[in-house]
């Protein structure tokens, strides 16, 4: 993980902006912005089990919290 973890306030600001974009009909930009918020480790683990590591690797998700909890190589294990 690089840099400082994103604060809850920062996450909420981003998600509020993503909701505005969605309501305005810009789903692609909303989705891209949402992916910048760290995925909770428990959800990342479930996603890896259900849809596979490649989906997470290629999907552009922020997995910094999962990497901090499970280790840098958790997707390849």
KAZIUR-V743723 format. One record per residue. RES is the residue in one small letter. SS is DSSP state (helix for helix, strand for strand, loop for the rest). Layout:
# KAZIUR-V743723
RES/SS, RES/SS
This chain:
# KAZIUR-V743723
x/loop, x/loop, x/loop, x/loop, x/loop, x/loop, x/loop, x/helix, x/helix, x/helix, x/helix, x/helix, x/helix, x/helix, x/helix, x/helix, x/helix, x/helix, x/helix, x/helix, x/helix, x/helix, x/helix, x/loop, x/loop, x/loop, x/helix, x/helix, x/helix, x/helix, x/helix, x/helix, x/helix, x/helix, x/loop, x/loop, x/loop, x/strand, x/loop, x/loop, x/helix, x/helix, x/helix, x/helix, x/helix, x/helix, x/helix, x/helix, x/helix, x/helix, x/helix, x/loop, x/helix, x/helix, x/helix, x/helix, x/helix, x/helix, x/loop, x/loop, x/loop, x/strand, x/loop, x/helix, x/helix, x/helix, x/helix, x/helix, x/helix, x/helix, x/loop, x/loop, x/loop, x/helix, x/helix, x/helix, x/loop
